[in-house]
Amino acid sequence: LAPQGHVNPFGAVPAGVARPQFYQQGEGMGGHASMGGMPGPGSHQDHTALLKDIEMCNSPAHFMRSTVSRLPSSVSVKQKVNIPLGVVLQPLAPLPPEMEDVPSVNFVSVGTIVRCKSCRTYVNPYVHWEANGRRWRCNLCGEGQATTEAYVNSLDDQGKRVDRFQKHELHKGAVEYIAPGEYMVRPPQPPVFMFVIDVSYTAVVTGMLDTVVSSIKEVIQSGQIPGGQRVQVGIITFDTSLHFYNLNSNLSQPQMLVVSDLEDLFLPLPDDILVPIHESYQSIMNLLDSLPAMFRDTRINESCMGSAVKGAFMAMKHIGGKLLVFGACIPSVGDLCLKSTRDNPRLLGTDREVELLRPVNDGYKDLGAELTRAQISVEMFLGPQQYIDLASISPLAKYTGGDIRYYPNFHLQHSGLKLKNELMHVLTRYMGWEAVMRVRVSRGWQITKFYGHLFIRGQDLLVVPNCHSDQTFAIAFDMQENVTPDPILCVQSALLYTNSDGERRIRVHTWAGLTSQHYNEIIQSVDVQATTAMLSQIALSRSLEANLPEGRNRLHTQCQQIVQAYNMSPDAEALQFLPLYIMGMLKSQAFRPTADIPADLRTYIWMRLETLNVSQLAAYFYPRMMALHNLQDPVGTPDENDCIQLPEMLNLTSESMTQDGIYLLEDGEVMLMWVGRAVDPCILQALFGAPSFEQMDSVAAEAVIGTRGDPLSNKVAHILQRVRAERPVPYMMLKIIRCGEQSEPRFFASLIEDRTIGLQSTYTEFLQRMGYRPQGQAPPGQGGPGQ
């Protein structure tokens, strides 16, 4: 059983579900289809042609996934279906293997990009052509208009343009327009990276400063930062003062300028704080080399992070760019300082916990809005040893389109590799600058909410100063009151951005789905993982607005409705697996009502879930577990194309495990490896270099695994490598846990089909509580791997 045809290639799918195949073009779009220039569904033949068109023309699933591919045609049907309607959008997503690039479209010969004069929709495969191509009707608003003379072409007997397959924009749902001059309000900005680095005592003694400096050096030396000679860099350090650096290439050593009056912040230097890398390469390297030594003996253990961000803003607001903040302690002095006394562990796990998860004030949100106006995005790397009030700081990243990376109790030895890999990824991934985005929907529909890290200007202009390949948004939509929707819903997103080479581009994604009055048709079209993503966004939003019990109640209510629907339609595959994911949500650290999750950690998890792509989010709520002690060829062995086959996924229950086994569990954030008490000593020797279970050291084993050259060791190394390749973001650390060790509950908390901390129900018990009524068949979502 597969929950939906178009599962992302890396999607974590419950064990009772067929393993997802790599997404292939033209496959698995789950009934997504296109208008192809037709007015709407008529005869059965038209209907079939429409479905075929939609499958061919829709933006591929790695860019855009809808919770359903068949939409309800009326309010009454919608209420009966009771599944949240929306799309999850990753406009610059990396391409799956063997997927062709998004085609570029240049309208220079036409004179301007062809768009609807009324609603500004971009021409796409679903517009309706008339008058032998001399007129066209917009598929979103219905407005008819004359075709620009240079763009006219005749139609075939189906009413479609004869040249549709020669023009990417007329048969592909994902295209990138080369933007002409009227899409620029200023010359395209260069890529700018401003590094704002904590040099307090904590940052120095934990090795955070060393890690940051060596990682920046390595990525600059590698030449992998996109943008070539256009890239500009600046460096600011801070403790209780701000330290600016003159990086002028004519200076023999970079010059340090200290600003200690935080009340009256000023820029001590008009130029040379931001410099092109290729001109000041040596100055930048000299400064990075000298920073650890300069602050080695510091005793200052306070932070003016708020002031440091404002100082960086002053230095880069004339251009914009990416501001990377590295912090090791709570900002306790200067602008926007916070108090560690706000932390109150007694509230954790109670109805009042949400008080700790809301910002203490709007200071960082307001600063974020100011940065956004200057096209500045903030990425935060925080490695504190104690409470940092992440709830108050995080709006700075959220409202500028950035992300939070959080390394609690950071130390170079156990977290250095993770921070380094994640920083290098942020600096080298595909990205765009000074970006704005609009999403449009068909007549009869309206967008009700945007989820993700962005700033909304006016009604619907989404401002994302720095967009990138990982960035994911969710858009909820609903029917307009008293309006009969068109028979085909179209959603179009347009992201206008400057790429790192200084070219202005418009990435346009168009998705269409037929409406239906048939309940079963709609239910059969549900995309389980996209629906899980939408439910997660709704529950997170509700938890923050009201409180965590309210968020959990929303999930419980939704699950009861889904189980009731399953009782009525036991053949609906989607309804079989949604309860499993919802139970995973309720048992996760994001939602479970336990007092063991500090406020900073819960905030970090919420921030991360707001921007995760669909497959990563699904993996977080339903991790995958596989056995490593009984690998049979070809598992773990590279084939002729260097592909590694993974072991089968196991159900998330201790019943899948034995004491003589070794099991890997990954949730897209971390990899945990559990070693049973009765594992064959030969296997322990081969994998970990340990003669027996008693003599095995878990920490030492983490460094040894995959390096011993034994065939089994090589296979396990390949499996770890494949899992990391499937989920490059974030960098997944491996933690080895021996049976009986103190950290063992962490592993078993992920076995969600058993009774776990926070929700003492097995999956069967949970289903019964949700109202499941067995009718002779197995409970929803149960069964062995791939059955």
C-alpha positions in Angstrom: 0.0 0.0 0.0 1.3 3.4 -0.8 -0.3 6.5 0.8 -0.2 8.5 -2.4 1.3 8.0 -5.8 3.7 11.0 -5.6 5.7 10.4 -2.4 8.9 12.3 -2.4 11.9 10.1 -3.1 13.3 10.6 0.4 9.9 10.4 2.2 9.8 8.5 5.5 6.8 6.3 5.0 5.3 4.1 7.7 6.4 0.5 7.7 3.0 -0.7 6.5 3.5 1.3 3.4 5.3 0.4 0.2 8.8 1.9 0.1 8.8 5.1 -2.0 10.4 4.9 -5.4 12.6 7.7 -6.6 10.3 10.3 -8.1 10.3 10.0 -11.9 9.0 12.6 -14.3 5.6 11.9 -15.5 4.9 9.4 -12.6 3.3 9.7 -9.3 1.6 13.0 -9.5 -1.4 11.5 -7.8 -4.0 12.6 -10.3 -2.7 16.1 -10.6 -3.7 17.4 -14.0 -4.1 20.3 -16.4 -6.6 22.3 -18.3 -4.5 22.2 -21.5 -6.4 25.0 -23.0 -9.9 23.5 -22.5 -12.8 25.3 -20.9 -13.4 22.6 -18.4 -14.4 18.9 -17.9 -17.2 17.9 -20.1 -17.5 14.4 -21.6 -15.6 11.4 -20.2 -13.1 11.8 -23.0 -12.5 15.4 -22.1 -12.1 14.3 -18.5 -9.5 11.7 -19.3 -7.6 14.2 -21.5 -7.6 16.7 -18.7 -6.2 14.3 -16.2 -3.5 13.3 -18.7 -2.7 17.0 -19.3 -2.6 17.7 -15.6 -0.2 14.9 -14.9 2.1 16.1 -17.7 2.0 19.8 -17.1 1.8 20.3 -13.3 4.8 21.6 -11.4 6.6 18.5 -10.1 6.0 17.3 -6.6 9.4 18.2 -5.2 8.4 21.9 -5.8 4.7 21.8 -5.0 2.5 19.3 -3.2 -1.2 19.7 -2.5 -3.0 18.0 0.4 -5.5 16.7 -2.2 -5.3 16.4 -6.0 -9.1 16.4 -6.3 -10.8 19.4 -4.7 -14.3 19.5 -3.3 -16.7 21.2 -5.7 -19.0 22.6 -3.0 -19.0 23.7 0.6 -21.1 20.7 1.7 -18.6 18.3 0.1 -15.7 20.2 1.6 -17.2 19.9 5.1 -17.8 16.2 4.6 -14.2 15.6 3.5 -12.8 17.6 6.4 -9.1 17.6 5.3 -7.2 20.9 5.4 -6.8 22.3 1.8 -3.5 23.7 0.8 -0.2 23.4 -0.9 3.3 23.0 0.4 5.7 25.0 -1.8 9.5 24.7 -2.1 10.1 27.0 -5.0 13.9 26.5 -5.4 14.0 22.8 -4.3 17.0 20.8 -5.3 16.3 18.5 -8.2 15.8 14.7 -7.6 18.3 12.5 -9.5 17.9 12.4 -13.3 15.4 15.3 -13.2 15.9 17.9 -15.9 16.6 21.5 -14.9 13.8 24.0 -14.7 13.8 25.5 -18.2 14.6 29.2 -18.7 12.1 31.3 -20.7 13.1 34.6 -22.4 10.4 36.8 -23.8 12.8 39.4 -25.3 11.5 38.7 -28.8 7.9 39.2 -27.6 8.8 42.5 -25.9 7.5 41.7 -22.4 6.5 38.7 -20.3 2.9 37.6 -21.2 0.7 38.0 -18.2 -3.0 38.6 -17.5 -3.8 42.3 -17.6 -6.3 41.9 -14.8 -4.8 39.6 -12.1 -1.2 39.5 -13.4 -1.1 35.6 -13.7 1.8 34.4 -15.9 0.9 32.6 -19.1 0.9 28.9 -18.3 -0.3 25.5 -19.7 -3.9 26.0 -18.5 -4.9 29.3 -20.1 -7.7 29.0 -22.6 -7.0 30.1 -26.2 -9.6 31.6 -28.5 -10.0 33.2 -31.9 -7.4 30.9 -33.4 -4.8 32.1 -30.9 -5.4 35.8 -31.2 -7.1 36.0 -27.8 -6.7 34.1 -24.5 -8.6 33.8 -21.3 -6.9 33.7 -17.9 -7.4 30.4 -16.1 -7.3 32.1 -12.7 -9.6 35.2 -13.0 -11.4 34.4 -16.3 -10.4 37.7 -18.0 -10.3 37.6 -21.8 -7.6 39.6 -23.6 -5.8 40.0 -26.9 -2.7 38.0 -27.5 0.4 40.2 -28.0 1.0 40.3 -31.7 4.5 38.7 -31.5 3.1 35.9 -29.4 0.2 34.8 -31.6 0.1 31.3 -33.0 -2.7 29.2 -34.4 -4.6 26.4 -32.6 -5.1 22.7 -33.4 -8.5 21.0 -33.6 -8.4 20.5 -29.8 -8.1 24.3 -29.2 -4.5 24.0 -28.1 -1.6 26.0 -29.6 0.2 24.1 -32.3 3.5 25.3 -30.8 2.7 24.4 -27.2 5.6 21.8 -27.0 8.1 24.3 -28.4 7.3 26.7 -25.6 8.2 25.6 -22.1 5.7 28.0 -20.5 2.8 26.3 -22.4 3.5 22.7 -21.3 5.5 22.8 -18.1 4.3 23.8 -14.7 7.8 24.9 -13.5 9.6 27.5 -15.5 12.0 30.4 -14.8 11.5 33.6 -16.7 14.5 35.9 -17.4 13.2 39.2 -16.0 13.4 42.3 -18.2 14.4 45.8 -16.9 10.9 46.7 -15.6 11.3 44.0 -12.9 14.2 45.8 -11.2 14.0 48.8 -8.9 17.8 49.0 -8.7 20.8 47.2 -10.2 20.9 43.6 -9.0 22.6 43.3 -5.7 25.8 41.3 -5.2 25.8 38.3 -2.7 26.7 39.8 0.7 27.6 37.8 3.8 28.1 39.6 7.1 29.5 37.4 9.9 28.6 38.6 13.4 30.6 36.4 15.8 30.3 36.1 19.6 33.7 36.3 21.2 32.6 36.0 24.9 34.3 33.6 27.3 31.7 30.9 26.6 32.2 31.1 22.9 36.0 30.8 23.3 36.2 27.9 25.9 33.6 25.7 24.2 35.5 25.9 20.9 32.6 27.7 19.1 34.8 30.6 18.0 37.4 28.2 16.6 34.7 26.1 14.8 33.1 29.2 13.2 36.4 30.8 12.1 37.8 27.6 10.6 34.6 26.8 8.8 34.4 30.3 7.2 38.0 30.0 6.2 37.5 26.6 4.6 34.4 27.6 2.6 36.1 30.8 1.3 39.3 28.8 0.3 37.1 26.2 -1.4 35.7 28.8 -3.8 32.2 27.2 -3.4 30.3 30.4 -2.4 28.1 31.2 -5.4 28.7 34.6 -7.1 32.4 34.5 -8.0 34.0 37.9 -7.9 30.8 39.6 -7.0 30.7 38.2 -3.4 31.3 40.6 -0.5 32.1 39.7 3.1 32.3 41.6 6.4 33.2 40.5 9.9 32.0 41.9 13.2 32.8 40.4 16.6 31.1 41.2 19.9 31.0 40.6 23.7 30.0 43.6 25.7 31.3 45.8 22.9 31.2 45.8 19.1 34.4 45.2 17.2 34.4 46.3 13.5 37.2 45.5 11.2 38.7 47.5 8.3 39.4 44.8 5.6 40.9 47.2 3.0 43.3 45.2 0.9 46.0 47.9 1.1 46.4 47.4 4.9 49.1 45.0 6.0 46.9 43.9 8.9 43.1 44.3 9.3 42.4 47.3 11.6 40.1 46.7 14.6 37.7 49.5 15.7 35.9 49.1 19.0 32.5 50.7 19.7 31.7 50.3 23.4 29.0 52.9 23.8 26.0 50.7 23.0 23.5 53.5 23.9 24.8 55.6 20.9 25.7 53.1 18.3 27.6 54.4 15.3 29.6 53.1 12.3 33.2 53.8 13.0 34.2 53.5 9.3 32.2 54.6 6.2 33.8 52.0 3.9 35.8 48.8 4.0 33.7 46.9 6.5 32.1 45.0 3.6 34.7 44.1 0.9 34.8 41.9 -2.2 36.4 38.5 -1.3 38.6 38.5 -4.4 40.1 41.9 -3.5 40.7 41.5 0.2 41.2 37.7 0.3 44.4 38.0 2.4 43.0 40.6 4.8 40.0 38.3 5.5 42.2 35.2 6.0 44.6 37.1 8.3 41.7 38.3 10.4 40.1 34.9 10.7 43.5 33.4 11.6 44.0 35.9 14.4 40.6 36.0 16.0 41.0 32.9 18.3 44.3 34.2 19.6 43.0 37.8 20.1 40.2 36.6 22.4 41.9 33.5 24.0 42.3 35.1 27.4 39.0 37.0 27.6 37.0 36.9 30.8 34.0 38.8 29.5 31.0 36.5 29.6 28.2 38.7 28.5 26.7 39.4 25.1 25.3 42.5 23.3 23.9 40.4 20.4 21.0 42.9 19.8 23.4 45.8 19.4 25.7 43.7 17.2 22.8 42.9 14.8 22.0 46.7 14.7 25.6 47.5 14.0 25.7 44.9 11.2 22.4 46.4 9.8 24.1 49.9 9.7 27.0 48.5 7.8 25.0 46.6 5.1 21.7 48.3 4.8 22.8 50.2 1.6 23.0 46.8 -0.2 21.2 44.1 1.8 22.4 40.5 2.1 22.7 37.6 4.5 23.5 38.3 8.1 24.9 35.3 10.0 24.8 35.6 13.8 26.8 33.2 16.0 25.9 33.4 19.7 27.0 31.5 22.8 25.0 33.3 25.5 21.9 35.3 26.2 22.0 38.9 25.0 22.3 40.6 28.5 23.6 44.0 27.7 22.9 46.7 25.0 19.9 47.0 22.8 17.2 44.3 23.0 18.8 42.7 26.1 17.0 39.8 27.7 16.8 38.3 31.2 17.7 34.7 32.0 15.4 34.9 35.0 12.5 34.5 32.6 13.2 30.8 32.4 10.7 28.9 34.6 11.0 25.1 34.4 8.0 24.7 36.7 5.8 25.7 33.8 7.1 23.0 31.4 4.4 20.4 30.6 1.6 22.6 32.0 -1.1 24.7 30.3 1.1 27.8 31.0 4.2 26.5 29.2 3.2 28.7 26.2 4.2 31.8 28.2 7.8 30.7 27.9 7.4 30.0 24.1 6.2 33.5 23.2 8.5 36.4 22.9 8.8 38.6 26.0 8.2 41.6 23.7 8.2 42.6 20.0 11.7 44.0 19.9 13.3 41.3 17.7 10.3 41.1 15.5 10.3 44.8 14.9 14.1 44.7 14.2 13.4 41.9 11.7 10.8 44.0 9.9 13.4 46.8 9.6 16.0 44.4 8.2 13.5 43.0 5.7 12.9 46.5 4.3 16.7 46.7 3.7 16.7 43.2 2.0 18.6 41.6 4.9 18.0 38.0 6.0 19.3 36.6 9.3 20.6 33.1 9.9 21.3 32.3 13.5 23.8 29.7 14.9 23.3 29.5 18.7 25.4 27.2 20.9 24.5 28.2 24.5 25.4 26.4 27.7 22.2 27.6 29.4 18.9 29.4 28.8 19.2 31.9 25.9 15.4 32.9 25.6 15.2 31.6 22.0 11.5 32.4 22.0 12.3 36.2 22.1 15.3 36.0 19.7 13.8 33.7 17.0 11.5 36.3 15.4 14.6 37.9 14.0 15.2 34.9 11.8 11.5 34.1 11.2 10.5 37.4 9.8 13.5 37.9 7.6 13.2 34.5 5.9 16.1 32.9 7.9 16.5 29.9 10.1 17.6 29.0 13.6 20.3 26.4 14.2 20.6 25.4 17.8 23.4 23.5 19.5 22.6 23.2 23.2 25.7 22.7 25.4 27.8 23.2 22.4 31.3 21.8 22.5 33.8 21.5 19.6 34.3 17.8 20.3 30.7 16.7 20.0 29.0 19.5 18.0 31.8 21.1 16.0 31.3 18.9 12.9 27.6 19.5 12.8 28.0 23.3 13.1 30.7 23.3 10.4 28.7 21.2 7.9 25.5 23.3 8.5 27.4 26.6 8.1 29.1 25.5 4.9 25.8 24.3 3.5 24.2 27.7 4.2 27.0 29.5 2.4 27.1 27.2 -0.7 23.5 26.2 -1.4 21.6 27.7 -4.3 20.2 31.1 -3.3 18.5 34.2 -4.5 18.6 37.8 -3.2 16.1 40.7 -2.8 13.2 38.3 -3.4 9.5 38.8 -3.2 6.8 36.2 -3.9 3.1 36.1 -4.8 0.7 33.2 -4.8 -2.5 33.4 -6.8 -5.6 31.0 -6.8 -8.5 30.5 -9.1 -11.9 32.2 -9.0 -14.1 30.9 -6.2 -11.1 30.3 -3.9 -9.1 32.4 -1.5 -5.8 32.0 0.4 -6.5 32.0 4.1 -3.0 31.7 5.6 0.7 31.7 4.8 3.0 29.5 6.9 6.8 29.7 7.0 9.6 32.1 7.6 8.7 35.3 5.7 7.3 38.8 6.1 4.0 39.7 4.6 3.8 43.2 3.2 0.3 44.5 2.5 -2.3 41.7 1.8 -0.3 39.1 -0.1 3.2 40.2 -1.0 5.6 37.7 0.6 9.0 39.3 1.3 11.9 36.9 1.5 15.2 38.9 1.4 17.3 35.8 0.8 15.6 32.8 -0.7 17.3 29.4 -1.1 16.9 25.8 -2.0 15.8 24.6 1.4 13.1 27.2 1.9 9.6 25.8 2.2 6.2 27.5 2.7 2.7 26.2 3.3 -0.3 28.0 1.8 -3.8 27.2 3.1 -6.8 28.0 0.9 -10.5 27.7 1.1 -13.7 28.4 -0.9 -15.0 31.9 -1.1 -18.5 32.2 0.3 -21.4 32.3 -2.1 -19.2 31.7 -5.1 -19.3 28.6 -7.3 -15.7 27.6 -7.8 -14.3 26.9 -11.3 -14.3 23.2 -12.2 -10.5 23.3 -12.1 -8.5 24.9 -9.2 -5.2 26.5 -10.3 -2.6 27.7 -7.9 0.4 29.7 -9.2 3.4 31.0 -7.3 5.8 33.5 -8.7 9.2 34.2 -6.9 11.0 37.2 -8.2 14.7 37.1 -7.2 18.3 38.0 -8.2 20.5 34.9 -8.6 24.1 35.0 -7.3 25.3 35.8 -10.8 23.3 39.1 -10.8 20.5 37.9 -13.1 16.9 38.9 -12.2 14.7 35.7 -12.5 11.1 34.8 -11.9 10.6 31.2 -10.8 6.9 30.3 -11.6 5.2 27.2 -10.4 1.7 26.3 -11.7 -0.5 23.5 -10.2 -4.0 22.5 -11.2 -6.5 20.0 -9.8 -10.0 19.0 -10.9 -12.9 19.6 -8.5 -15.2 16.7 -7.7 -18.5 16.2 -5.9 -17.6 12.6 -5.1 -16.4 12.1 -1.5 -14.5 8.9 -2.3 -12.7 10.4 -5.3 -11.4 13.3 -3.1 -10.4 11.0 -0.2 -8.5 8.7 -2.5 -6.5 11.7 -3.8 -5.2 12.7 -0.4 -1.4 13.2 -0.2 -0.7 11.8 3.3 2.6 13.5 3.9 1.5 16.9 2.5 -1.6 16.7 4.7 0.6 15.9 7.7 2.7 19.0 6.9 -0.4 21.2 6.8 -1.8 19.7 10.0 1.5 20.3 11.7 1.5 24.0 10.7 -2.1 24.4 11.9 -1.4 22.7 15.2 1.9 24.7 15.8 0.0 27.9 15.1 -2.8 27.0 17.4 -0.4 26.0 20.2 1.3 29.4 20.1 -1.8 31.4 19.8 -3.7 29.6 22.6 -1.6 26.9 24.3 -0.2 23.4 23.8 -3.3 21.5 25.0 -5.3 23.5 22.4 -2.9 22.4 19.7 -3.1 18.8 20.8 -6.9 19.0 20.9 -6.9 20.2 17.3 -4.9 17.1 16.3 -7.1 14.8 18.4 -10.3 16.2 16.8 -8.9 15.9 13.3 -7.8 12.4 13.9 -11.2 11.3 15.3 -12.8 12.7 12.1 -10.3 10.8 9.9 -10.9 7.6 11.8 -14.7 8.0 11.5 -14.3 8.6 7.8 -12.1 5.4 7.6 -14.9 3.4 9.3 -17.1 4.5 6.5 -14.5 4.0 3.7 -12.1 1.3 4.8 -10.6 1.1 1.3 -9.3 4.7 1.3 -5.5 4.2 1.6 -4.8 7.8 2.8 -7.2 7.4 5.8 -5.2 4.4 6.9 -1.9 6.3 7.4 -2.9 9.8 8.6 -3.8 8.6 12.1 -0.3 7.0 12.4 1.4 10.4 11.5 -0.9 12.3 13.9 -0.1 9.9 16.7 3.6 10.5 15.8 3.0 14.3 16.2 1.3 13.9 19.6 4.2 11.8 20.8 6.9 14.0 19.4 9.0 16.6 21.3 7.0 19.3 19.4 3.7 18.5 21.1 4.0 16.0 23.9 2.9 17.2 27.3 6.1 16.4 29.3 8.3 18.6 31.5 11.6 17.3 30.1 11.7 19.6 27.1 13.3 23.0 28.0 11.6 26.1 26.5 14.6 26.9 24.2 14.5 23.3 22.8 10.8 23.4 22.2 11.1 26.8 20.5 13.9 25.5 18.3 11.8 22.4 17.2 8.8 24.7 16.4 11.0 27.0 14.4 12.5 24.1 12.5 9.1 22.5 11.7 7.8 25.7 10.3 10.3 25.6 7.4 10.8 21.8 6.8 10.0 20.3 3.5 7.4 17.6 3.3 9.6 14.5 3.4 11.8 15.8 6.3 8.7 16.7 8.3 7.2 13.2 7.7 10.4 11.7 8.9 10.3 13.7 12.1 6.9 12.4 13.0 7.4 8.9 11.7 11.1 8.1 11.8 12.5 5.1 9.9 14.2 2.2 11.7 16.3 -0.5 10.1 18.3 -3.5 11.3 22.1 -3.5 10.7 23.2 -6.9 12.1 21.8 -9.2 9.4 22.6 -7.4 6.1 22.3 -9.6 3.1 23.6 -8.6 -0.3 22.9 -6.4 -2.2 21.9 -4.3 0.9 24.7 -1.9 1.8 26.7 -2.7 -1.3 27.1 -0.1 -4.1 25.6 -1.3 -7.4 27.1 -0.4 -10.9 25.6 3.1 -10.6 27.1 3.6 -7.1 23.6 3.4 -5.5 23.2 1.9 -2.1 20.2 -0.2 -1.2 19.0 0.4 2.3 17.6 -2.3 4.6 13.8 -2.6 4.9 12.0 -0.2 7.2 10.7 -1.8 10.4 7.6 -1.0 12.3 8.3 1.5 15.1 7.7 -1.0 17.9 10.1 -2.9 20.2 8.4 -6.0 18.8 10.6 -5.4 15.7 13.7 -5.7 17.8 15.8 -8.5 19.4 18.6 -8.3 22.0 21.1 -9.8 19.5 20.4 -7.0 17.0 21.8 -3.6 16.1 19.2 -1.0 14.9 19.5 2.4 13.2 16.8 5.0 13.7 16.7 8.3 11.9 14.2 11.2 12.0 15.9 13.6 9.7 17.5 15.4 12.6 19.7 12.8 14.2 20.7 9.1 13.8 20.5 6.8 16.8 22.1 3.3 16.8 20.9 0.9 19.5 23.1 -2.1 20.3 21.5 -5.1 22.0 23.1 -6.9 25.0 23.4 -10.2 23.1 25.0 -9.1 19.9 27.5 -11.6 18.4 31.0 -10.5 19.6 32.3 -11.0 16.1 29.8 -8.3 14.9 30.9 -6.0 17.8 34.6 -6.5 16.8 33.9 -5.9 13.1 31.8 -2.7 13.6 33.2 -1.1 16.7 36.5 -2.8 17.5 35.1 -4.0 20.8 35.7 -7.6 21.9 32.5 -7.8 24.0 29.3 -5.8 24.9 30.7 -5.0 28.3 34.0 -3.6 26.9 32.3 -1.4 24.3 32.5 2.3 24.7 29.7 4.1 22.9 31.5 7.4 22.3 34.6 5.7 21.0 32.5 3.5 18.8 31.0 6.5 17.1 34.4 7.5 15.9 35.3 3.9 14.8 32.2 2.8 12.9 32.6 2.4 9.2 36.4 2.7 9.3 37.5 -0.8 10.1 37.6 -2.2 6.5 35.6 -5.3 7.4 32.8 -6.1 4.8 30.1 -5.5 7.5 31.8 -2.3 8.6 31.9 -1.1 5.0 28.2 -1.9 4.4 27.1 0.0 7.5 29.3 2.9 6.4 27.6 2.9 3.1 24.2 2.9 4.7 25.0 5.9 7.0 26.4 7.6 3.9 23.3 7.0 1.9 21.0 8.2 4.7 23.0 11.4 5.1 23.0 11.9 1.3 19.2 11.6 1.3 18.9 14.2 4.0 21.8 16.7 3.6 20.0 19.2 5.8 20.7 19.3 8.7 23.9 17.4 9.2 22.8 14.3 11.1 25.1 13.3 13.9 25.3 9.6 14.9 24.8 8.6 18.5 25.4 5.0 19.6 23.4 3.8 22.5 24.1 0.5 24.3 21.2 -1.4 25.8 20.7 -0.2 29.4 22.6 3.1 28.9 21.2 6.4 30.4 20.3 7.8 27.0 18.3 4.7 26.0 14.9 6.3 26.6 15.6 8.7 23.8 15.7 5.8 21.3 12.6 4.1 22.6 10.6 7.4 22.7 10.7 7.2 18.9 9.1 3.8 18.8 5.7 5.5 18.5 3.6 2.3 18.0 4.4 1.3 21.6 3.5 3.2 24.8 5.9 6.1 25.0 6.6 9.1 27.2 3.8 11.7 26.9 1.2 9.3 25.4 0.8 5.9 27.1 -1.0 4.3 24.2 0.0 1.7 21.7 -1.1 2.4 18.1 -4.0 0.0 18.5 -5.1 1.6 21.7 -4.8 5.0 20.2 -7.0 4.0 17.2 -9.7 2.6 19.6 -9.7 5.9 21.6 -10.1 7.8 18.3 -13.2 5.7 17.6 -11.8 3.0 15.3 -14.4 0.2 14.7 -12.8 -3.0 13.3 -14.7 -4.6 10.4 -12.7 -7.7 9.9 -9.7 -6.0 8.3 -6.3 -5.1 9.9 -6.2 -1.7 11.8 -5.2 1.3 9.7 -1.5 1.6 8.9 -0.5 -1.8 10.3 1.3 -4.6 8.5 4.9 -5.5 7.8 7.3 -3.5 5.8 6.2 -3.0 2.2 3.1 -5.1 2.6 
